[in-house]
Amino acid sequence: MEPNSPKRRKLDHAHRGPTLDSAASSSMGASASGAFVLETDELLSEAKLDYSKAFPGLDQTLRQFKDAIEGLEPYGPVPIAEASSTWEKANRTAIPYPDPKPAKDCPYKVSFDKPTHVNVVGSYAAQTMIKSQSSFAIDMIVVMPPTLFSEKDYRDYRYFYKRAFFLAYITDALRKRFSDLDYVYTNLNGNVLLPVLAARSPHQSSKPKGAGTKEPRGQLNYEIRIIPNAPEGYFPAAKLSATSTSLRRSGSEDSKDGKVPTPFYNSTLKSESQFVAYLKLLRRTSDTCPSFKDACLLGRTWLQQRGFGGNVAHGGFGHFHWAVLMALLLQTGGRKGEPILSPSLHASQLFKATLQYLASASLHEKTIVLGPNPPAREAVGQAGPVLYDSAREMNILFNMTSWSAFMLNEHAKLSLSAINDPRVDQFDSLFITKVNQPLQMFDLFVKISVPPNVPQSSPSMPDGRSPTIAFAEDIYRVLKEALGERATLINIQTPHPTTWKVTHSSTKPKTEDILVGIMCDPAKASQGRVFGPPYEQKKDAAKFREFWGEIAELWQLPSGEIVESVNWTEFSPLGYFGICQAIIRHILKFQLKANEDNLEFYGQEFSNIISLTPADQASFNAAKAALAVFEKDVRELEDLPLSIRQIASIGPETRYASLRSPIPNQRKQGTTPIEVMLSFEASGRWPENIASIQRAKIALLLQIGRSLEEAKTGIKTHLGLEDAEHETENLGFLDVVYESGFSFRLRVHSDREETLLDRQTKDQTLDRHVRTEAAALLSSARWRSAILPIHNQTISTYCTRFPALSPSIRLMKRWFNAHRLGNHFNEPLIELFVLQAFLQPHPFPTPSSTSTGFLRTLLLLASYDWREDPMIVDPADSLSASQRLDISTRLEAWRKIDANMNRTTLFVATPFAMTGVAYTHGIPKVVATRMTALARSASKAAKDKGVEQLEPRTLFHSGLRDYDVVIHLSAKAVRGVLRDDGTRHSHFANLDESGPDGFEALPLPEPPVSALLRRLGAVYASPLLFFHGGAPEDAVVAALWNPQLHSRSFSANMPSSFKPAGDDTFELNREAVLAEIARIGGDLIERIDVKDR
């Protein structure tokens, strides 16, 4: 179930998935859901366990445990103090009392008697386990006899103290009877009131938890959990309602503290007597609905991929809760009590319908009651999520946290969105991709060290809940109110479940850290001031000031209204990260007394790699404004022979996508001017010869240059010549430099040129090489004149729509450059990769920060099977199903023509470039493979190391050991070319050609390293494959020898320098090739290192 695993099947996904308007209508037609049903059936067949092979001998062990427990002799009753001292010391077995421990003078007595019955329950009994589980637990319940309890044992932890001794007595007996096993205590689903015994084999205990991997013979690591519980229906339900008080520890039942409701404590007590009832419910449902078990397996897989489980540290919503919810919906749930689900539905339909119910139920906001004779919602409502089963009078979500309920709702909505999107692979999105990756989800993280004495500010305390969980609930409540609309999602990761030894000398380990993940809305999070209620609303204003403290102040709005507010504008230069951090620091310190030394923030490390700042937006806007001025200046020229149709920028600076933020006159940084394409209206005055058209373009550029210099001051123009090999190629460009602003590189496009090239391409009377050259020139012309202008507009539009898109693109370009892939992947292609991660984020939400946008793009590249699938980037969703099918058919045709992918590797199509090869021309297969491998490695590191251990800069480190040749460039020589400001052309002052009014040197036609690489690639493409970051400051060019250039006999057209190898064969003369490279590079090359063969 890894996100980087290759697809295991190829099925037709052309049919659109359903829109689940209601749970009852989730049944889909066979034609629309056939592929999904087939995939889920295959998943189920692969996920199901062969229990006899996975757990050999387990049934016999369970019978032995059952016989041993049922054969125990009664003990007691004895006072708790005696049991805690005498019995523990005598048997060296600890009694796992919950906190607070019983007092020494506690008058209660504990005892052991033969259990009413012992049963195996849970996933093993229902056979709903899956192979990919992180751990396997076989639950055995031991029902305590009613004789152990008195009428009021539901109050003040009395039941739980007696339960703890009952468990310790069984533990002591099993330790003596089965000494070959290891025994530990752990809390059932993280509930500190419910310790249970876990028995496992010694070799399993020595392995790290979560090793749900197969043994050599197919066996699985597992543990047997002994769970004591109360007799069914023993406790009075009326005394354990959500509004009842069962903990009166203040000394007086009539005191104010003694009247505080204890819903968590009460629900825990009720759950103790419901094991058998829910076992019967699930078995009955399994008998009446044939696909129920399979739907449970699908639900379990979906929850597991999102990190949900029954333990409170995993959200408190696991496989049991999914199964019970589905069982209840098969019986009730409709407006008039009718079933929402039909037992005749297929497993995939049951799964989707349950998913929709979770998305629409809003468990984090509403109190949901299912079943007959529903009570008043006020009687069952409580602070956390409520899903009340009226038949059994039980809130099955009592152990679920508030933030988990919100997360579950969001994940259900995202999954439904993927189901209803025909462009998305529904199956992978729902069941294959591992969504439980905090770095892929959240923008800002706060690690909070839990103080030794956890403050309890919640009015519902004490309630028997873990102090750490209660503290986390307070954190969630406070941060949700403080951040407001700045945070779209807040999740809290509490310490993982712990175990402790059963011996008396051991103590429970202490929990330490809480990790808060926050997903931000960049637009709203950047607001510098929080506005509260009007000053006239005294009650609300007082609450606002009570929440914020002394930093609250009055503020007059432009309308004249005076409101309460909090000012955070001093942190605005730090961006929304800085503002959110300041809010979090203040509110946690003020409301929860958290020490600032106990707070650690994560999330901005990725932005720091390329020094992203909020001021970058202003730089890009300045470049766009300069382009508008340049366009206006050109359009105002009156002496041009043709009418201007369009002036379109094709440079990344004007689409918020350049690696560096644009600044005026960037020559010393090695960047070229902003590229612009000029198109004229159609005219018959263009020549009928392509070479003549190129010369006509030069004449037009010269005319534009002269006219601009005459019409505007502070402008200098210069005609530059392309490094063209044929007269039919574009020959020139015009550099326009604004003395106090940006510079632009203008090229002219002619529709007539495209028409003539298209005619040559299709003319079968011409030689093949002529038609091939014409096709290449036509592709280049359309790339500059048709594709890039639309691409520029598209990226610019979506960078405005998604604030995180621009920095994510820039960071992704930095990653390609860091791994020396920049010379193979053009910038527009990298921009499409990132845009696709934003347009199709499923199963994640749309990225809202640089880190999530970058990591999500890596995940996309890691899972992109470019050998078999096209990448279709459709921003406006304008491509029809037939057009998408045509693109896939075109890829299949390419793969048949070029099975080894020597010419076409990646296939990326857009509505304005449907050929699929416009963006990916010239990418070798080895380069595409390396990109995928690096993306998978980076994604795995982000997933495995997590928030605290991942050092983002390590994802950008690239060694040189994999390369055969490493060419070290002279940084001094490169800087010398870049810093030449044109003021001196001779070592002799009297020969200096620049005057006193010398203008800054004109932009370089091409950065020196790029020029060298292009020349080396043209000459030595056959023997060597070159790798370079693309950035001017990258002083290393790496290369790999072509392993396909084997020894051969002599011929007149050898691809490179060869030398005799004996027996009339010749081999590649590597020394000569490297010597030629050194001669071509001249002063730019400092040295060349060669890997030993």
URWO-V503053 format. One record per helix or strand. SS is the DSSP state (hx for helix, st for strand). FROM is the first residue (numbers start at 0). TO is the last residue. If there is no record, write none. Layout:
# URWO-V503053
SS_FROM_TO / SS_FROM_TO
This chain:
# URWO-V503053
hx_22_24 / hx_29_46 / st_47_47 / hx_50_53 / hx_57_69 / st_74_78 / hx_79_90 / st_108_111 / st_116_120 / hx_122_125 / st_129_129 / st_136_142 / hx_145_147 / hx_157_176 / st_180_186 / hx_187_189 / st_194_200 / hx_201_204 / st_213_213 / st_219_219 / st_222_228 / hx_236_239 / hx_256_258 / hx_262_271 / hx_274_287 / hx_291_304 / st_308_308 / hx_311_313 / st_314_314 / hx_318_328 / st_332_332 / st_338_338 / hx_346_360 / st_366_369 / hx_376_379 / st_385_388 / st_393_394 / hx_401_418 / hx_425_431 / hx_437_440 / st_443_448 / hx_466_485 / st_486_492 / st_498_500 / st_512_519 / hx_521_524 / st_528_533 / hx_537_550 / st_552_555 / st_561_566 / hx_568_591 / hx_595_597 / st_598_601 / hx_604_608 / hx_615_634 / st_643_648 / hx_651_654 / hx_666_668 / st_673_679 / hx_689_710 / st_714_720 / st_731_737 / st_742_748 / hx_750_761 / hx_767_800 / hx_802_817 / hx_826_838 / hx_849_862 / st_870_872 / hx_880_896 / st_907_909 / st_912_912 / hx_924_948 / hx_951_955 / st_964_968 / hx_970_977 / hx_988_990 / hx_1007_1019 / st_1023_1026 / st_1035_1040 / st_1047_1047 / st_1057_1061 / st_1064_1067 / hx_1069_1083 / st_1084_1089
